[in-house]
Amino acid sequence: MTPLPLTPAQTRLQALVGGGVLLLAAGLAFGAVSIPSAAGYAGAGPNFLPWVVSIALAVCGGFLIWEAQSGGFRAMEPPSDTAPAYWAGFVWVSAGLLANAALITTIGFILSCTLCFVLAVQGLRGAEGKAGIEPATWLKNAAIGLAISAPVYWAFTQFLAINLPGLTSTGWL
């Protein structure tokens, strides 16, 4: 199926997406300026990764604008106006992110990230049409969240010597 040609309004909206990505890159670069650049392990300082991400976002934003101006996003299916937005999923994922931000210094990185994972998965499962309110599903998601967040915490605190909020002062929880 060949996509229909885009209207100028659709092309402008697509270029705005690229502009938003460029704005995000500029915001990240602005934040990276305030991070000290003293070289750490392997000559990379703490501001290295924010700069890499901001440059990658800038390249992607520029490419999105070029793509929109040269004919629009290609091979994109036309939107179907029949499917309404799934706001409950948005609420679940937002609640997970906000709970993580609010609780990370209280209950520690591992538990707050696990909670974020559980709530986000609940929202995404709902968007797929899977209810998932059974306790076994919640426990399975919590176990997966722990299995992801604990090694990440340990890698950062024990191996990279980066302080993350923990539940105890041992550095292992």
C-alpha distance (Angstrom), angle and dihedral (degrees) to the residues before:
residue distance angle dihedral
M1 . . .
T2 3.80 . .
P3 3.80 114.6 .
L4 3.77 116.8 -120.1
P5 3.82 118.4 -109.3
L6 3.77 113.2 -93.3
T7 3.77 125.0 -113.9
P8 3.82 118.9 -123.8
A9 3.81 89.3 -107.7
Q10 3.81 91.3 55.9
T11 3.81 90.8 48.0
R12 3.83 90.3 51.4
L13 3.80 90.8 50.7
Q14 3.79 90.6 50.5
A15 3.81 90.1 49.7
L16 3.82 88.1 51.0
V17 3.80 88.6 58.1
G18 3.80 88.8 56.1
G19 3.81 89.9 46.1
G20 3.80 89.7 52.6
V21 3.81 90.3 52.5
L22 3.83 89.4 50.0
L23 3.81 89.7 50.4
L24 3.80 89.8 50.7
A25 3.82 89.4 50.6
A26 3.80 90.6 50.5
G27 3.81 91.3 49.6
L28 3.77 91.6 50.5
A29 3.81 91.4 47.3
F30 3.82 89.7 49.5
G31 3.81 88.9 53.5
A32 3.81 92.1 45.5
V33 3.81 90.2 57.8
S34 3.82 89.8 65.6
I35 3.82 93.8 52.0
P36 3.82 114.0 93.3
S37 3.78 113.6 -108.7
A38 3.80 99.0 -151.6
A39 3.79 106.3 143.6
G40 3.76 115.5 -109.3
Y41 3.78 131.5 174.9
A42 3.82 112.5 -4.4
G43 3.80 91.4 1.9
A44 3.80 95.2 -69.5
G45 3.77 117.0 123.6
P46 3.81 127.6 -153.9
N47 3.79 91.5 -91.6
F48 3.82 93.7 57.2
L49 3.81 98.1 89.2
P50 3.84 95.8 45.1
W51 3.81 88.3 52.9
V52 3.80 92.3 48.7
V53 3.80 91.2 49.7
S54 3.82 93.7 45.9
I55 3.82 91.4 49.8
A56 3.82 91.1 47.8
L57 3.81 90.3 49.2
A58 3.80 90.9 49.0
V59 3.81 90.8 52.0
C60 3.83 90.9 47.8
G61 3.82 91.7 46.9
G62 3.79 91.4 50.1
F63 3.79 90.6 48.2
L64 3.83 91.4 49.6
I65 3.81 91.0 52.1
W66 3.81 91.3 47.3
E67 3.80 90.1 48.3
A68 3.82 92.2 50.2
Q69 3.81 92.8 47.5
S70 3.81 94.1 47.8
G71 3.78 97.1 56.0
G72 3.77 107.7 -51.3
F73 3.76 133.0 -89.3
R74 3.78 104.6 -33.4
A75 3.79 126.9 -134.3
M76 3.79 90.9 12.8
E77 3.76 114.1 147.7
P78 3.78 114.4 -123.9
P79 3.80 111.3 -102.0
S80 3.76 117.3 -101.2
D81 3.75 111.6 -134.9
T82 3.78 91.3 -162.5
A83 3.81 97.3 79.9
P84 3.80 112.6 73.9
A85 3.78 121.4 -145.6
Y86 3.79 114.4 -88.3
W87 3.80 99.4 -125.1
A88 3.80 95.4 173.0
G89 3.81 89.5 63.6
F90 3.80 90.4 49.5
V91 3.80 89.2 52.3
W92 3.83 92.9 49.3
V93 3.82 93.5 49.5
S94 3.82 92.2 43.8
A95 3.80 90.5 49.4
G96 3.80 89.3 52.3
L97 3.80 93.2 51.4
L98 3.81 93.5 44.8
A99 3.81 92.6 46.3
N100 3.79 89.8 50.6
A101 3.80 91.8 51.5
A102 3.81 92.7 45.4
L103 3.80 98.0 44.9
I104 3.81 105.3 34.1
T105 3.82 93.9 95.3
T106 3.82 92.6 41.5
I107 3.80 104.4 46.1
G108 3.80 98.7 16.4
F109 3.77 136.5 -112.4
I110 3.80 97.9 -71.6
L111 3.80 98.2 51.8
S112 3.81 95.8 38.8
C113 3.81 91.9 50.1
T114 3.79 90.3 46.6
L115 3.80 89.9 53.0
C116 3.82 90.1 48.0
F117 3.82 90.0 51.6
V118 3.81 93.5 48.7
L119 3.82 93.6 49.9
A120 3.81 93.9 43.8
V121 3.81 92.1 49.7
Q122 3.80 89.6 49.8
G123 3.81 89.9 55.6
L124 3.79 94.0 45.5
R125 3.80 92.9 47.0
G126 3.79 89.3 51.3
A127 3.80 89.9 52.3
E128 3.81 88.0 56.2
G129 3.80 90.0 52.0
K130 3.81 94.7 -107.8
A131 3.80 112.0 131.3
G132 3.81 100.2 -156.3
I133 3.81 98.4 177.8
E134 3.80 93.9 133.3
P135 3.81 115.1 115.5
A136 3.82 90.6 -124.6
T137 3.82 90.3 59.5
W138 3.80 92.0 49.9
L139 3.82 91.4 47.9
K140 3.80 92.0 48.4
N141 3.81 90.7 50.1
A142 3.82 90.5 47.9
A143 3.81 90.5 51.3
I144 3.80 91.0 50.1
G145 3.82 90.5 47.1
L146 3.81 90.5 51.6
A147 3.79 90.8 46.7
I148 3.81 89.2 55.5
S149 3.81 102.2 38.1
A150 3.82 99.8 42.7
P151 3.83 96.6 58.3
V152 3.81 90.2 43.9
Y153 3.81 90.1 52.2
W154 3.80 92.5 47.1
A155 3.79 92.7 46.7
F156 3.79 91.5 52.9
T157 3.81 98.4 41.2
Q158 3.80 102.5 34.8
F159 3.78 104.4 30.2
L160 3.81 104.7 26.7
A161 3.85 96.3 31.5
I162 3.81 92.1 -131.8
N163 3.78 113.2 148.3
L164 3.79 114.9 -125.4
P165 3.79 123.4 173.0
G166 3.78 110.5 -89.6
L167 3.77 135.2 -171.6
T168 3.81 91.6 -125.9
S169 3.79 133.4 25.5
T170 3.81 92.8 -116.4
G171 3.81 94.1 88.2
W172 3.80 91.6 -128.3
L173 3.83 100.3 86.7
